[in-house]
Amino acid sequence: METFAVIIGVLAAIALLLFLMSRVIGSPQSAWVQSDERARALVEERIRPIGRLITDPDQLDVPVQVADVPQPMDEPDATTAMSGADVYTSACGTCHTQGIAGAPVTGDVEGWEARIAQGMDILYQHSIEGFLGEAGYMPPKGGRLDLSDDDVRAAVDFMVEQAGG
């Protein structure tokens, strides 16, 4: 019985550690979703009901209006483009402030030197399409596929500036 209690205690500690890590890693993106109107609109569209259930027999004769059917969202216009610092805060900072998954830390000149030497076109390509290198993994658009290519380029420019490039 003691062994069982120890195993349960260890599993509970691991679960708590994973929970705390997810809160630390996810908090910048969660703050972004709550403050960015474009992100809020995307979330609202995704969770909008696609129909309704009528359980009252008296309302069965009520016709369903076409307006109840969700319409596809329009593409965001170019006037709502975020600055490089905004994109960094909302998407890139999660990994690049702590060096998660081999990400070069923002402002670390040595960590960025070899990457900058490859040229901006390569940095843009790796940031937009994703990249698996010796140091780690860069997901396409930092895992934020809703970002435009120009938003990602602006974030790359911001990080290169921070590294003195």
N, C-alpha and C positions, 0 to 999 in steps of 0.2 A: 504494500500500500504506500510506503514511503517513496518508492521509485516512481510510482504513478503520480504522486503529488509533485515530485520534483519535475517530471516531464511536463505536467500541466503548467507549472510555474514558469518553466523556460519558454514554453510556447506562448504563454500570456505576455511575457517580457518581449519576445520577438514581435508579437502582434502590436504591442504598444510602441515599440521602436519604429516599426514600419508606418504606423499611423502618424507619429510625430514627424518622420521624414517626409511623408506625403504632404503634411500641412506646411512644412518649411518650403518645399519645392513648389507646391501649387499656389502659395499665397500671392506671388506677384501676378500670375495669370488671373487668379480669381479677382484681385483688385482691379485689373484691367477690364475684365468682363463687366464689372459693376459700374465702372466709370465711363466707358466708351460707348457712345450712342449706337455706333455701327454694330458693335458686338452685341449690345442688348437687343437690337432689332433682329439680328441673326438668331439669337437664342429664342426670342419670342416667336419667331417664325417656325423654328424647329419644334417647339412644344405646343404650338397652337392645335386645338382639337380638329380632327378631320371629319367629324360627324357628330351626331348626337343620338342618344338612345331615348326613345319615348316609351315610358312604362305606363302612362296614364291612358286607359282605353278611350277616353273622351277626346284626346288629342291625336288619335291615329288618323283622323281625316284631314289634319292640318298638312298642307303641302310643304315640302322642304324647299326652301328657296335656294336658287343657284348661288346667292351671296354666301351661303354657309360653306361652300367648297373653297378650300384655300387656293389662292392664286400664287404662282411662282413669284418670288421676290425679284425686283429689278436689280441689275448689277449696280454696286455703289459707283457713283460718279467720281471723276478724277479730282473734284474739288475737296473730297473728304480724305485725301491722302494724308497719312501720318508723317511726322518728321522722323528722321533717323533715330533721334533720342527716344521718341514715343514708341517706335517699333522695338527698339532695344529693351526698353522698360517692360513692355508687354510680352515679348516673346524671347528675346535673346539673353536677357539678363539672368534668367533662371540658371542657365549652364555657364555662361561666360563670366559671371561674377565669382563663381566658386571652382571653375575648372572641371565641371562634371563631364564625364564621358570623353575626357581628353580635350575639351574645349579650351582654347587659349584664353587666359584671363584678361579681361579688358584692362588696358593700361600697362600690361606686361610687355615691355619693348622686346625682350629676348624671345618670348613666346610667339610674337607676331612677325618678327624679323624675316624668317624664312618664308612665311606665308605671303607677306607683302612682296618679297622678292620675286615670287611667281607671277606677279602682275594682277591688276584689279579684275581683268576678265576672268581669270581662273577663280579668284575669290568669289566673284559674283556667281559663276557657274556652280561652284561647290555649295554655295549658300542656297541657291534656288533649286538645284536638282538633287542635292544631298551628296554626301561623300563618305566613304569608308577608307580611312587612312591608318597608318601605323600607330598614331597617337590616340585614335578614337573614332567616333561616328558623329557625323553631322546630318541630322534628318533634313529632308527637303523643307525649305523655308522655316527651319527651326521647329518643325512640327505644326506650324500655323499655316495650313494650306489656304486659308482665306485671305492671306496677304497677297498683294500684287507683287510682281517682280520689281517694280520701282520702289515699293516699300522696303523690300529686302535689300535692294542696292543702297538705299538711304541708310539702313541700319549698318551695313558693311562699311560704308563711308564713315559713319559715326565711330565705329569701333577702331578703324584704321587711324582716324584722327586722334583718338585716345591713346594709341600706341606711338604717336609721334610720326606717323606716316603721311 
